[in-house]
Amino acid sequence: FDLFWDVWQRVKSDYISKDTPDTKLFYGALAGIVSALDDPYSVFFDPQTAKEFNESLSGSFEGIGAEIGMKNNQLVIIAPLPDMPAEKAGLREGDKILAINKESTTGMTIDEAVTKIRGKGGTAVTLTMYRDGEQKERDVKITRGNIVIKAVRWEVKQDGIGYIRIVHFTQNTASDFRTAVNDLLAKKVRSVILDLRNNPGGYLDAAVDIAGSWVDGQTVVIEQYDGERRDEYKGRARARLKDMPTVVLVNGGSASASEIVAGALQDYKKATIIGEKTFGKGSVQDVQRLKDGSSLKLTIAKWLTPQGRTIEKEGIAPDIMVEFTEEDYKTKKDPQLEKALGVLKK
């Protein structure tokens, strides 16, 4: 720490501006310690930033309706939520966020970006976006709105195939899922499509409950800590779908809890996974409030599938790869869903 204090004194004595507060240098040093972990999900918040971030989470859900993450040190859209402002503005999973209101996102953490993008309904935010394959970046102005998530939707497709789409794992998702299963079984479906595309995740308990409908009390996910410690989460729900032919649809917008469900069903061969490789968000964060009002969010564990496969950065590879092309978007075709229907008809 002699070197630390040497740098501190040189900054204080030699820097051109003498009015930088000691607290700013101090909090900057703490933020530097955490950023040196090279983990986009581990962050130090100074008291003011912590206050703003907590307020943005505890207030009414107003924003653009999109989950964001980090890929190759670049902020990206993990998934826009259905019928929300981000989707209506044309944002898609995988789109890169280069700037927020003209402020570059280079070096910006995920939580800082979330705080800047969220805001009161009716106000606007401008995102500078780039999509692979396009010639240049573009500015997208989005009017924020009240974010309402209808997490579970279901229907019966042709030939007695049940279809359940889960767009987010919220507090109510597991109970809504049970309602969907009750309804589909009452209609005597013979097989099921579970659509987890563009589902950015959410509550772990909801994912474990839903996977339990197939895995019959077995381990759904493993939390691996540093060293020998590991916690296993087992399915508790009655496994009413354990013998039901099932397809799970995934893509690059399927992350976190979605990857837990897809990975478990794939490991136990309870479903055929169709689509594109998932996002690869498989780490667990713990948030600690510190005595001066600052906060420390640290990655403390990683998620593994029941067979011990790492989700973080690796994602879940589908059993059958089916791409969703630009032409498919324009013509409103869904080759992944069509493939799922074809597999289950056989």
WOWO-V45479 format. One record per pair of residues at least 12 apart in sequence whose C-alpha atoms are under 10 Angstrom apart, sorted by the first residue. I is the first residue (numbers start at 1). GAP is how many residues later the second one is. Records with the same first field share a line. If there is no record, write none. Layout:
I->GAP / GAP
//
This chain:
4->25
8->14 / 17 / 18 / 21
11->14
12->13
23->23
24->22
26->20
27->17 / 18 / 19 / 20 / 267
28->16 / 17 / 18
30->13 / 14 / 15 / 16 / 266
31->12 / 13 / 14 / 15 / 265
32->12
34->262 / 263 / 264
35->72 / 74
37->261 / 262
38->35
39->31 / 34 / 70 / 259 / 260
40->29 / 30 / 31 / 33 / 34 / 35 / 67 / 68 / 69 / 70 / 71 / 258 / 259
41->28 / 29 / 68 / 69 / 70 / 240 / 242 / 243 / 244 / 245 / 256 / 257 / 258
42->67 / 68 / 69 / 242 / 243 / 244 / 245 / 254 / 255 / 256 / 257 / 258
43->66 / 67 / 68 / 69 / 242 / 244 / 252 / 253 / 254 / 255 / 256
44->243 / 244 / 250 / 251 / 252 / 253 / 254
45->66 / 67 / 244 / 245 / 248 / 249 / 250 / 251 / 252
46->244 / 246 / 247 / 248 / 249 / 250
47->242 / 243 / 244 / 245 / 246 / 247 / 248
48->245 / 246
49->62 / 63 / 66 / 244 / 245 / 246
50->61 / 239 / 243 / 244 / 245 / 246
51->242 / 243 / 244
52->60 / 63 / 64
53->58 / 59 / 61 / 62 / 63 / 65
54->61 / 241
55->60
56->58 / 59 / 60 / 62 / 63 / 64
57->57 / 58 / 61
59->60 / 61
60->59 / 60 / 61 / 86 / 87
61->57 / 58 / 59 / 60 / 84 / 85 / 86 / 87 / 88
62->55 / 56 / 57 / 58 / 59 / 60 / 61 / 82 / 83 / 84 / 85 / 86
63->21 / 22 / 23 / 51 / 52 / 53 / 54 / 55 / 56 / 57 / 58 / 59 / 60 / 61 / 62 / 79 / 80 / 81 / 82 / 83 / 84
64->16 / 17 / 20 / 21 / 22 / 23 / 24 / 25 / 53 / 54 / 55 / 57 / 60 / 61 / 78 / 79 / 80 / 81 / 82 / 83
65->14 / 15 / 16 / 17 / 18 / 19 / 20 / 21 / 22 / 23 / 52 / 53 / 79 / 80 / 81 / 82 / 83 / 84
66->12 / 13 / 14 / 15 / 16 / 18 / 19 / 20 / 21 / 25 / 26 / 27 / 48 / 51 / 52 / 81 / 132 / 134
67->12 / 13 / 14 / 19 / 26 / 43 / 47 / 131 / 132 / 133 / 134 / 186 / 188
68->12 / 25 / 26 / 27 / 28 / 29 / 42 / 43 / 45 / 46 / 132 / 185
69->25 / 27 / 28 / 40 / 41 / 42 / 44 / 45 / 131 / 184 / 186 / 210 / 212
70->26 / 27 / 39 / 40 / 209 / 211
71->23 / 25 / 208 / 209 / 210 / 242
72->241
73->33 / 34 / 35 / 36
74->22 / 23 / 24 / 31 / 32 / 33 / 34 / 35 / 36
75->19 / 20 / 21 / 22 / 23 / 24 / 30 / 31 / 32 / 33 / 34 / 35 / 38
76->16 / 17 / 18 / 19 / 20 / 21 / 22 / 34 / 53 / 54 / 55
77->14 / 15 / 16 / 17 / 18 / 19 / 20 / 52 / 121 / 123 / 175 / 176
78->14 / 15 / 16 / 17 / 18 / 120 / 121 / 122 / 123 / 173 / 174 / 175 / 176 / 177 / 200 / 201 / 203
79->12 / 13 / 14 / 15 / 16 / 88 / 89 / 118 / 119 / 120 / 121 / 122 / 172 / 173 / 174 / 175 / 176 / 200
80->12 / 13 / 87 / 118 / 119 / 120 / 173
81->66 / 67 / 68 / 69 / 70 / 86 / 87 / 117 / 118 / 119
82->66 / 67 / 68 / 69 / 85 / 116 / 117
83->64 / 65 / 66
84->60 / 61 / 62 / 63 / 64 / 65
85->57 / 58 / 59 / 60 / 61 / 62
86->54 / 55 / 56 / 57 / 58 / 59
87->55
88->54
89->51 / 52 / 53 / 54
90->50 / 52
91->38 / 40 / 49 / 51
92->39 / 106 / 161
93->38 / 104 / 105 / 107 / 158 / 159 / 160 / 161 / 186
94->36 / 37 / 38 / 158 / 159 / 185
95->34 / 35 / 36 / 37
96->31 / 32 / 33 / 34 / 35 / 36 / 41
97->16 / 30 / 31 / 32 / 33 / 34 / 40 / 42
98->29 / 30 / 31 / 32 / 39 / 40 / 41
99->14 / 27 / 28 / 29 / 30 / 31 / 40
100->13 / 16 / 17 / 25 / 26 / 27 / 28 / 29 / 39 / 40
101->15 / 16 / 23 / 24 / 25 / 26 / 27 / 38 / 39 / 40
102->23 / 24 / 25 / 26 / 37
103->13 / 23 / 24 / 25
104->23 / 24
105->23
117->25 / 27
118->26 / 27
119->24 / 25 / 26 / 27
120->23 / 24 / 25 / 26
121->22 / 23 / 24 / 25 / 26
122->20 / 21 / 22 / 23 / 24
123->19 / 20 / 21 / 22
124->17 / 18 / 19 / 20 / 21
125->15 / 16 / 17 / 18 / 19
126->13 / 14 / 15 / 16 / 17
127->12 / 13 / 14 / 15
128->12 / 13
133->193
149->18 / 19 / 20 / 21
150->16 / 17 / 18 / 20 / 22 / 23 / 26
151->14 / 15 / 16 / 17 / 18 / 19 / 20 / 21 / 22 / 23 / 25 / 26 / 48
152->12 / 13 / 14 / 15 / 16 / 17 / 18 / 20 / 21 / 22 / 23 / 24 / 25 / 26 / 27 / 28 / 43
153->12 / 13 / 14 / 23 / 24 / 27 / 42
154->12 / 22 / 23 / 25 / 26 / 27 / 29 / 30 / 39 / 40 / 41
155->25 / 28 / 29
156->27 / 28 / 31 / 32 / 33 / 35 / 36 / 37
157->32 / 34 / 35 / 36 / 184
158->31 / 183 / 187
159->30 / 31 / 32 / 182 / 185 / 186
160->24 / 27 / 28 / 29 / 30 / 31 / 32 / 184 / 185
161->23 / 27 / 28 / 29 / 30 / 31 / 32 / 84 / 85 / 179 / 180 / 183 / 184
162->18 / 19 / 21 / 22 / 23 / 25 / 26 / 27 / 28 / 29 / 30 / 31 / 32 / 84 / 179
163->17 / 18 / 21 / 26 / 28 / 29 / 30 / 31 / 32 / 83 / 84 / 174 / 178
164->13 / 16 / 17 / 20 / 28 / 29 / 30 / 31 / 32 / 84
165->12 / 15 / 28 / 29 / 30 / 31 / 32 / 34 / 83 / 84
166->28 / 29 / 30 / 31 / 32 / 33 / 35 / 92
167->28 / 29 / 30 / 31 / 32 / 33 / 34 / 35 / 87 / 91
168->28 / 29 / 30 / 31 / 32 / 33 / 34 / 35 / 38 / 39 / 86 / 87 / 89 / 90
169->30 / 31 / 32 / 33 / 34 / 35 / 36 / 37 / 38 / 41 / 87 / 88 / 89
170->31 / 32 / 33 / 34 / 35 / 36 / 37
171->31 / 32 / 33 / 34 / 35
172->31 / 34
173->29 / 30 / 32 / 33 / 34 / 36 / 37
174->29 / 31 / 32 / 33 / 34 / 35 / 36 / 37 / 63
175->31 / 34 / 35
177->29 / 32 / 33 / 36
178->31 / 32 / 35 / 59
181->32 / 59 / 60
182->58
185->55 / 56
189->55
190->53 / 54 / 55 / 56 / 154 / 155
191->50 / 52 / 53 / 54 / 55 / 56 / 150 / 153 / 154
192->49 / 52 / 53 / 54 / 55 / 56 / 79 / 148 / 149 / 152
193->52 / 53 / 54 / 55 / 56 / 78 / 79 / 80 / 144 / 147 / 148 / 151
194->52 / 53 / 54 / 55 / 56 / 68 / 77 / 79 / 146
195->52 / 53 / 54 / 55 / 56 / 59 / 63 / 79 / 141 / 142 / 145
196->52 / 53 / 54 / 55 / 57 / 58 / 59 / 61 / 62 / 63 / 65 / 66 / 82
197->51 / 52 / 53 / 54 / 55 / 56 / 57 / 58 / 61 / 78 / 79 / 81 / 139
198->51 / 52 / 53 / 54 / 55 / 56 / 57 / 60 / 80 / 81
199->51 / 52 / 53 / 54 / 55 / 56 / 57 / 58 / 59 / 60
200->52 / 53 / 54 / 55 / 56 / 57 / 58 / 59 / 78 / 79 / 81
201->52 / 53 / 54 / 55 / 56 / 57 / 58 / 59 / 60 / 80
202->53 / 54 / 55 / 56
203->53 / 54
204->17 / 29 / 52 / 53 / 54 / 56 / 57
205->28 / 30 / 31 / 52
206->51 / 55
207->13 / 14 / 28 / 49 / 50 / 51 / 52 / 53 / 54 / 55
208->12 / 13 / 25 / 26 / 27 / 28 / 29 / 49 / 52 / 53 / 56
209->24 / 25 / 26 / 27 / 28 / 29 / 30 / 52
210->25 / 26 / 27 / 28 / 29 / 51
211->23 / 24 / 25 / 26 / 28 / 30 / 31 / 47 / 49 / 50 / 51 / 52 / 53 / 54 / 59
212->22 / 23 / 24 / 25 / 26 / 27 / 28 / 29 / 30 / 49 / 52 / 53
213->22 / 23 / 24 / 25 / 26 / 27 / 28 / 29
214->21 / 23 / 24 / 25 / 26 / 27 / 28 / 29 / 30 / 32 / 47 / 50 / 51 / 54 / 55 / 56 / 57
215->19 / 20 / 21 / 22 / 23 / 24 / 25 / 26 / 27 / 28 / 49 / 50 / 52 / 53 / 54 / 55
216->18 / 19 / 20 / 21 / 22 / 23 / 24 / 25 / 26
217->16 / 17 / 18 / 19 / 20 / 21 / 22
218->14 / 15 / 16 / 17 / 18 / 46 / 50 / 88
219->12 / 13 / 14 / 15 / 16 / 17 / 45 / 49 / 86 / 87 / 88
220->12 / 13 / 14 / 15 / 16 / 40 / 41 / 42 / 43 / 44 / 45 / 47 / 48 / 84 / 85 / 86 / 87
221->12 / 13 / 14 / 36 / 38 / 39 / 40 / 42 / 43 / 82 / 83 / 84 / 85 / 86 / 87 / 88
222->12 / 38 / 79 / 80 / 81 / 82 / 83 / 84 / 85 / 86 / 87 / 88
223->59 / 60 / 61 / 77 / 78 / 79 / 80 / 81 / 82 / 85
224->59 / 60 / 76 / 77 / 78 / 79 / 80 / 84 / 86
225->59 / 74 / 75 / 76 / 77 / 78
226->74 / 75 / 76
229->72
230->71 / 72 / 73 / 74
231->70 / 72
232->71 / 72 / 73 / 74
233->73
234->72
241->29
242->23 / 28 / 29
243->27 / 28
244->26 / 27
245->25 / 26 / 27 / 98 / 99
246->19 / 23 / 24 / 25 / 26 / 27 / 94 / 97 / 98
247->15 / 18 / 19 / 23 / 24 / 25 / 26 / 27 / 90 / 92 / 93 / 94 / 96 / 97
248->13 / 14 / 17 / 18 / 22 / 23 / 24 / 25 / 26 / 27 / 70 / 71 / 89 / 92
249->13 / 22 / 23 / 24 / 25 / 26 / 27 / 69 / 71 / 73 / 87 / 88 / 90 / 91
250->12 / 23 / 24 / 25 / 26 / 27 / 28 / 29 / 66 / 67 / 68 / 71 / 72 / 86
251->23 / 24 / 25 / 26 / 27 / 28 / 64 / 65 / 66 / 67 / 70 / 71 / 72 / 73 / 85
252->23 / 24 / 25 / 26 / 27 / 28 / 63 / 64
253->23 / 24 / 25 / 26 / 27
254->22 / 23 / 24 / 25 / 26 / 27 / 61 / 62
255->23 / 24 / 25 / 26 / 27 / 56 / 57 / 60 / 61
256->22 / 23 / 24 / 25 / 26 / 27 / 28 / 47 / 55 / 56 / 59
257->24 / 25 / 46
258->20 / 21 / 23 / 58
259->18 / 19 / 20 / 21 / 22 / 23 / 44 / 45 / 46 / 52 / 53 / 56 / 57 / 58
260->21 / 22 / 43 / 44 / 45 / 46 / 51 / 55 / 56
261->44
262->16 / 43 / 53 / 54 / 55 / 56
263->41 / 42 / 43 / 44 / 46 / 47 / 48 / 52 / 53 / 54 / 55
264->40 / 41 / 42 / 43
265->40 / 41
266->39 / 40 / 41 / 50 / 51 / 52 / 53
267->38 / 39 / 40 / 41 / 42
268->38 / 39
271->48
272->46 / 47 / 48 / 68 / 71 / 72
273->43 / 44 / 45 / 46 / 47 / 48 / 67
274->43 / 44 / 45 / 46 / 47 / 48 / 49 / 62 / 63 / 65 / 66 / 69
275->42 / 43 / 44 / 45 / 46 / 47 / 48 / 49 / 60 / 61 / 62 / 64 / 65
276->40 / 41 / 42 / 43 / 44 / 45 / 46 / 47 / 48 / 60
277->37 / 38 / 39 / 40 / 41 / 42 / 44 / 45 / 46
278->33 / 35 / 36 / 37 / 38 / 39 / 40
279->32 / 33 / 34 / 35 / 36 / 37 / 38
280->30 / 31 / 32 / 33 / 34 / 35 / 36 / 37
281->21 / 22 / 29 / 30 / 31 / 32 / 33 / 34
282->19 / 20 / 21 / 22 / 23 / 28 / 29 / 30 / 31 / 32 / 33
283->15 / 16 / 17 / 18 / 19 / 20 / 21 / 27 / 28 / 29 / 30
284->14 / 15 / 16 / 17 / 18 / 19 / 28
285->12 / 13 / 14 / 15 / 16 / 17
286->12 / 13 / 14 / 15
287->12 / 13
320->16 / 19 / 20
321->15 / 18
322->12 / 13 / 14 / 15 / 16 / 17 / 18
323->12 / 13
324->12
//
